[in-house]
Amino acid sequence: MDVHGRIREILAETIREELAPDQQQLSTEDLIKALRRRGIIDDVMKELNFVTDNVDQELPSSPKQPVCFTDRQSTLLKKTNIDPTRRYLYLQVLGGKAFLEHLQEPEPLPGQVCSTFTLCLHFRNQRFRSKPVPCACEPDFHDGFLLEVHRESLGDGTRMADSTTMLSISDPIHMVLIKTDIFGETTLVASYFLEWRSVLGSENGVTNLTVELMGVGTESKVAVGILNIKLEMYPALNQTLSQEVVNTQLALERQKTAEKERLFLVYAKQWWREYLQIRPSHSSRLVKIFAQDENGINRPVCSYVKPLRAGRLLDTPRQAARFVNVLGYERAPVIGGGGKQEQWCTLLAFLCRNKGDCEDHANLLCSLLLGYGLEAFVCVGTKAKGVPHAWVMTCGTDGTITFWESLTGHRYIHKSTNPDEPPVAEQPKPLYPYRTVGCVFNHQMFLGNCQPSDSVEVCVFDLNDESKWKPMSEEAIKSVCAPGATTSLPPFPPLCASTIDASVTSNEIEMQLRLLVSEHRKDLGLTTVWEDQLSYLLSPALASYEFERTTSISAGNEEFQDAIRRAVPDGHTFKGFPIHFVYRNARRAFATCLRSPFCEEIICCRGDQVRLAVRVRVFTYPESACAVWIMFACECAS
């Protein structure tokens, strides 16, 4: 209905018409009268739909009754669970200012595709996403998010949180700003932790904040823009705290955190000195105790990993590995030449951007495998040519060591080579791409490799043997990495289900590819005849390729081959070319396909009775990640 807009117009009009020069005041009653006169209040009352459908029968654990409100752009009823016995924080984003990088950007024309900003929020296991708004110097954010504030401790879950209880909830609201360009490529613009508790000491539980967003990585000291934010407690607080009490609590928390971090730093320095005393050559090993996040803040590596349960979104550890593998890979951007810019992302920033570096992938995969009850570690070392790399390792109860490559989803069994064996013995050639390993870690343990050689081939992964792996004190790690240990740790967000409709997207990409192929052939002076039945027959092959990627088992190939033999007449040749992408841009995929001589041969096939087929199958995963399989095929008279 765009109620806000209409109310604003009417109020402006009323003030213009009814404010005589001598009269400087309009009471609230006057304004309400003006709205009533124009029937706005009746309209709003008519639009309020209270739907009482019982969701509780399915979910006995949820005491909330859903209420509906109507979104101003869609006619669909959106449900939000508003429980009158719970406390909520209503966060409104009321526009942005000073996004100077977009100062020159022209106003987008109606219907024109333009770059957009999207704001993603996470607070205590709840995730929200704003509507995308066109990039501009003053982006037009107007979104409200209803965050539930509750205690997780037993017995407190059902009571409404009061001011003092809420003051002890130290979780910040993590806000991530993403820019999406016209080709659908995402960039991380800013990542900000909002301290919301100032609202507890403000008059009538409402406060307005101006948040300055800083850039990421090398630009973490440069401001990218400002957001105007309004916070409001709902229902209103019976008693507000004094601003002094709130400030004292925040100062105490900061002090405690700083002290814990200082003690851990002292311990880490001592540990490193002892590690170097074992062998001076250790100084060149990749033993990574701290890593910088997107805001340029050094954090212990163990804080980037935590057991993460995917709920019902992923069923098996191998499916989890496949999900992590289809999230895009992108090295942290660096300005100018030189070494690799290092940036480990917080999980929310990685998921919202839908792509990240190998460390981000390894941390997420390790967290998911820990969630499945496996003993998993992130390994930090090098690949061929000494390129730094991170991958995941699991230790079986029988001592089997498995490496998981988070970027490809491949798994490798590690068999250690004994360097002291006589050269006669046949040594197995390793299949994995890893050369050296400097340290391994998870959420509770950190171990530095102190074997004579850090080469992966000869490493023994007996992590309990202190002569091979130097451990850090688990107590020290817990003091800064356990959940809630310090207020500076970003809480882990839950995974979100995919919002992509697999069949609709598959159809769209397939139609676009047909057009692109026809145009390409037309440029070569060739006609194009599509064989729909043959296209349909390619489906089982694409399904079995994806099944093989998730399970390492291949199935259903015999039926596919049999169907193709029956479909292709005698004296004709069939050629097929499958290819796999993790993005949904048909043009980009087509350009890549043409670079393959096999595929080019099919698309540009000349001859008698040439019939072409193309099939696309999109497999969706959480967080709008997806695997896109495409198969081009042709049959022609031999």
N, C-alpha and C positions, 0 to 999 in steps of 0.2 A: 504493500500500500504506500510505502514511502511516507509514513506518518510524520516522521521528524521533519522532512522537507516541507510538507504541507503546513505543519504547525508554524515552522519558521516564517513561511511566507505570510500567513495570516497575522502573526504577531507583528511583523514588520509593518504590514498594511494598517493594523489597528493603531500602532504607535504613530504612524504618519497622519492618519485621519483624525484621531481623537485627542492627540496631544496639542491642545491650543498653546500658543506661545506663552500665555500666562500660567499655564498649568504644567508643572514639571513632574507630576507623579501619576502613575497608573497603578491601581492596586491589582493584586492577583485576581480578585473577583472580576474586575473589568475584563481582564484577559480571558478568564474562563468563560465569561458571558459571550465574548466575541467568538470563541471556539464553538460554544453551544449553538450560537446563532447560525454558524455555517455548517452545523451538523457533523463536525469532525468527531465529537465525543461519541455520538451514536454509532458512526461508522466503525470506530475502534471497538466499541462494545459488541457490535454484530460480528466483527472478525475474530473475536476471541473464541477459540474452540477448546472446550475442556473435554478431552477424550478419556473415557474411563474404561480402557481395555485392560484386562488383568494380565499383566506380564508376570505377576508374582507366582502364578501357579507353576511356571516353568523354572523360575529362579528363586528357590526358597531363601537363598542367602541375601537377596536384595530387599531391604525394607522400603524401597522408594516406589512411589506411585508416579507414573509419567504424566507430564502436563504438556500440552502442545501450544506452540505459538506459531504464527504464520510468518514466513520469511517474505521480505518485500519483493524478492525477484521471482520466487517460484510459487506455484500454486500447491506444491507438495506440502503436506504438514510435516514439520520437523519436530521430533520428540526430544524433550530434554527432561531428565529426571530431576524435578525439584521436590525435595523432601522438606516439609516445614519443620522437621525436627533436626535438620542439619544446618551447619553454618557454611555460608558461601562467601567467596571473595569475587566480586564482579570487576573484571579488569576491562576497561575500554581503551582502545587505541584511537585517539582523536587526531589523526593526521600526522604527517612528518614535515620536517623543515630542513633546509640547509644541506640537502644531498647534492653537494656542489658538482659532483662528477656529471650530473645530469642537467646542468644549467642550460646547456645549448640544445637540449633535446626538444624537437618541435612537438606541438600537441598532436597526439595520434588522431587520424581521421576516423569517423565511425566505421566500424567493420574492418579497419586495418589491423594487421597483426603487429604487435609491438612487444618490446621487452617488458617483463613484469617483475614486481617485488612480491614475495610471499613471506609472511611472518609465521614461524612455527613456535609453539609454546609447549613446555613440559613442566608439570608441577605435581609432585607426589603421585606418580603413576597415571596421570591424566594427560592426554596429548590433544592439542588443538592446532588448527591451521586457518589462517585468515584467507579471505577471498583475494585472488591475485589483483594487484592494482598496477596501472601503467607506471613505468619508471619515470620519475620527474624530479625536479629540484624540490618540489613540495608534494610528495606522493600522497594520494587521497585515501589514507587508511581510515576506515570507519568500521570497526569491528568490536564486538563485545564477547568476552569469554567468561563463562561461569565456572569458577574453580572451587571444588569442594575442599574445605579445610577440616581435616579430621585426624584423630590419633589412631595409630595402628595397634596400640597396646591393648591387651585383653581387658574387656569390661568397659573401656572408654569409648569403644567404637559406636555405641548406641547413644551416648550422651552428646548434647550439643556443646561444642567447644567454647569455653569462655575466654576472656581476654588473656588471663594468665596462662591458660593451657596453650593458647595460640602463640604466646610470646616464646614458649619453649620449642616451637616448631621451627627449626633453623633452615629447612629446605628453601632455597631460593626458587624463583620462577626463571627457568632457563628460556631465553628468547633467541631464536636463530633467524637471521634475515637472509633469504635466498633470492638471487636474481636469476630469472629464466629468460634466455634470449629468444629471438624469433625462430631459431632452429630447435628449440627445446633443450639447449645445453644449460646446465645449472652452474652457478658460481656461488660460493659462500661469501656473503658481504660482511656480516658481523655476527658475533655470538656474545650475548650479554646475560649476566646473572642479576636479576632484579631482586633487591631486598624489599619485600612487601610489607614488613611489620611496622613501618612508620605509620601505617593507617590505624594501628591500634591506639596510637596516642593522639590522633587528630580529632578535631571537633566533629561531632555527629558521624564519626566513622567514615568520612569521605576525604580523600586527599588527591591533589593533582601533582604529578611529577613530570619533570622534563628529563628525559633519558638521553644522554649523549652516547651514541654507538661508535665504537672504535673499529678500525679495520682488522684484518686477520693476517697472520704470518708476518712477513717483513713490514707490513703496514700497521702493526698492532698499536703503534703510538699515534696514528693519524685518525682524526675524527672523520667518519663517513656521513654522519647525519644525526638528526635529533628527532626523537619521537615524543609526542605529548600523550601522557598516560593518566587515566583517572582510575583510582582504586576506591572501591566501596564495599563495606561489609554488609551482608544480607543474611538474616534479618539484622537490623541495626543493633549495636552493642548496648547492653544495659548500662555498663559502666566502662568508660574509656580509661586507659592508663595515662599517667602523666608522661609527656614526651621525655622527661628525664629518666624515668624507669626504663623506657624502651631503649634510649641511647646507652644507658648503663649496661643493659643486657647485651646489646650488640658489641659494645666495647669489650666486655668480659669474654665473649665468644671469640672475638678477634685475637685477644691476648692469649687465650688458651691455645688456639690454633697455631699462632706464631711460635709459642713455646714448644709445642709438640714438634712442629716442623724444624725448629732450631735443633732440638735434641736429636732428631733423626739425621739431620745434616752432619752433626758432630759424629754420630755413630757411623754414617756412610763413609766419611773421610777416614776414620780409624780403620774400617773394614778394607777400604781401598789400599791403605798403607800396608796392611798385613798381606793383602793379595799380591802386591808388588814385591814384598819380601820373599815370596816363594820363588819367583823367577823374575828378573828385571824385564825379560822379553814380554811379560804379561801386559806391559803398558800399551802394546800395539794391538791387543785383542779387543774385539767389540764387546766390552762389558758395559752395558747401558743401564745405569741406576736411575737416572732422571731423563725425562723427555719433555720437550716443549709442546704445549697444546696450541690450538689455533690463535689464542690470545697472547702467545709468547710467554706463558707462565710455565716455569719448570715444575713438573710434578713427578713423584716416584712412579716408575713404570708399572709397578704392581697395582696402582690405582686405576689403570686403564682396563683392567680385566675384573670380571665379577661373574659368578654363576648367573646365567640369564635363561629364564624359561620362556619358550616361545608359545606357551598355551597350546591352542589347537591349530596354530598356523603352520607348524612344521612337525612332521611325525617322527623322523629318524635323524640320527647324527649325520648320515650321508646326505639326506635331503637338506639339512642345515648347511652342509659344506657346499652343496649346489647353489643354495640361496646366496651365500656369501660370494661365490664365484661369479654370479650374474650381476652383482652390484658392480658398477663401472670402476675401472682402474684409472687413476690420474695422479701423476706425481705433483707434489705441492708446487704451485707456480713460483718462479724465481725471476727477479728483474735482473737482466744482464747475465753474462756467462758465469763460469765458475762452478763450484761443487753443487751437490744436491741440497736444496733448501729443505731442512727437516721440519716436519710439522705433523705431530700425532694429533688426530682430532678427537674431541669428546664424541661419545656415541651419537648424541642427538644431531650434531652438526654433520656427521658422516651419513646418517640415515636420511636426513632431510635433503642433503645434496645428492644422495643416491650414488655417490662415487667417492673414492679416496685412494690413499697410497697403500702399499703392501702392509704397512704396520697396522693401519686401520682395519683392513680385512683380517689380518691374523688375530688382532685383539678381539674382534667380534666373533670369529670362529671359535677361538679358545673359550670365550664366555659361554657360547651356546653348547659346546661339548662338555664344559663343566656342569652346565644345567642338566645335561643328559646323564650326569653321574659318572663321567669318565675322568681319569686323571690326566688332565691336559695342561700343556705348558706352551708359552710362546718362546720360540728359539730366535735369538738374534745372532746373525753371522754374515757370511758372504756367499754369493753365487760365483759363477765363472768370472774371470777378469777382476776379481776382488770387489764386485759391486755389492754394497751393503744390502741385506735382505732380511725379512722376518717371515717365519713360517710356524706351523703348529706341530706339536708332537704329543702323542698319547702313549702312556705306558700301561700295557695290559697287566692283569694280575699274574700271568704266566711269564712276565718279563719281556713280552714282545714289544718292540718299539716301532710305532708307526708315525711316519711324517705325513702331514696333510698340507698340500700347497693351496693356500686360501685363494690364490688368483685363478687357478685352473680347476680346482676341485679334485685333482689327482691325489692318490694315496700311494705311499711307498713304504715297504717293510725295510727296516734298517738292520743289516747284519754287519756287525763290527769285524774289521779285518785285523788280524793280529800281526803287527809289524815285525815281531820277533820270530815268526814262523819261518822255516826254511823256504827259500824261493821256489822249491820244487812244487810245493802245495799250490793247487789251483785257487786263485783268489777271485771271488765273485766281483764282477764289474758293477759298480753302483748305478742304478737307473735315475736316482734323484739328482737334481741340478745343484745341490748345495756343496760348497767347498769347505768352509770353516764355520765353527760355532763358538761364540764367545761366552754367552750366558743363556740361561733359561729361567723363566719366571711365570708365576700365575698370581692369583689374588692373595695367596698366603706365603709363597716361597720365592726366594731369589737365590740362584746358584751361579757362581762364576766357575768357568771351566779351568781347572788347574792341572790338566793332564799335560805330559811333555809336549804333545802336538795338539793344535786345535783343529786339525783336519777332521771333518765329519766321518770319513771312511774308517779311521782308526779309533774314533771316540767310543768309549764305553759309557753307556747312559745308565750306570748304576748310581742314581742320585743320592743314595744313602751313604755312599763311600766318600768320606770327607777328604781322602787323599786324591780323589779325582774331581770332586765338585765342592767348592768352598761355599757353604751356606751363609745366608744372613740370618740374624736372629728373627724368628717368626714373631716374637713379641714386638720387636722394633717395627716390623712391617705393619703389624696389626695396629700399632699406635697411630699410624698416619693413613692406612689404607682400608681399615675395616669400615663398613657402612656406618656413617654417623660419627666416626672418630674425630674428624675435623670438619668445620663448616665450609672449608674451601673446596671440598670434593664435590664435583657435579654428580647428582644422583643419576642412576641409569634409567632411561625411559623404557617402557614396554614396546614390543614390536606392534605395528599396525597392520591390519589386513589390507590386501591389495584393493585399490579402487578401480582397477582396469577391468573392463569386460573383455575376456579373452576372445570370444567369437566375433564380437563387433570389430575389435582391433585387428584380428586376423583378416577379416573381410576387407577392411579399409586398406590395409597394406597390400593385400592381393590385387585389389582393383587398381591401386596406384602403380603397382609393378606391371600390370598388363598394359596400362597406358604407356609407361616408360619404354617397355619392350616394343610395342607397336610403333611408337615414334622413332625409336632407334632404328628399327628395320626399314621404316619408311624413308629415313635419311639415306639408307644404303640401297634404296630402290627395290626393297623386298616387301611382299605382302605378308600378312600374318593371319593364320587360321588357328583359332583356339580349340582345343579338344577338351570339353568340360569333363567328360567321363574319365579321361586319363588323369586330369588334374585331381579328381576326387580319389583316384586309386593311389595317389602319392601320400595321402594322409597317414596310413598305417606306418609307413617308413619313418615319417617325421616323429610320430608318437614313440616308436621304438628307439629312435636315437636319443630322445630326451629321457626315456626310461633307463636307457643304458648309462646316461650321465649321472642319474640320481642313484642307481643301484649297482652299477658295474656288471649288470647281467644283460645280455642281449637276447631279445625274444621277438617272435612274430615275423622273422625275416622270410621264412619259407612261404607263408601265405602271400606276402607282398610279391615275391618273385613269381609265384604261380599266377597271380592275378595279372601281372604285367605280361607274362608269356602269352596268356589267353587274349589279352587286349591288343597286342601288337600283331597285325596280320603277317602271314608268311611273306618272305622277301622284303620285309621292312626292318630297319634298325632302330633300336631304342637307346637313347642316351639320357642319363640323369645326373644332376649335380646338386647335392645338398650343401647348405652353408648355414652357419649359425651366428647370430648377432645378439648383443645385449641392449640394443637401442631400437626405437620404433620409427626411425626416419627412413622412409622408403627410398628417397633419392640417394641418400648417403649409402644405403645398402646396395643399391643398384650399381653405383659407381665402383664400389668395392668388388662386386661380382664380376664386372667387366674386366677387372685387372687380372682375373684368373683365366688362363688360356682355355681351360676345359669349359668354363661357363660361357666364355665369349663364343666358343665354337658352337654351343647349343643355341644361344640367343641369335647368332648371325647365320644359322644353318641355311644352306642353299640346297636345292635338289627338287626331286619330284615328290608331290603329295606331302609336303612338309606340314606337320601339325605340331603346335607347341602346347605345352602345359606348364602351369606354375601353381604351386600350392604353398600357402603360408600358414604356420601354426604358432600362435603365441601361447606360451606357458607362463602363467602369472605366479609370482611369489610375493611374500609380504613386502610392505614398503614400496609398492609400485615398481618393484624390480621385475624384469621379465626376460625369459629366454625366447628369442624369435628364431624359428627354423624356417628356412625357405628352400624349396626345391624347384629347380628349373628342369624341364625335360622336353625332348622332342622325339618324334618318330618320323622317319622318312624312308622312301623306297631305296633299297640298297643299290 
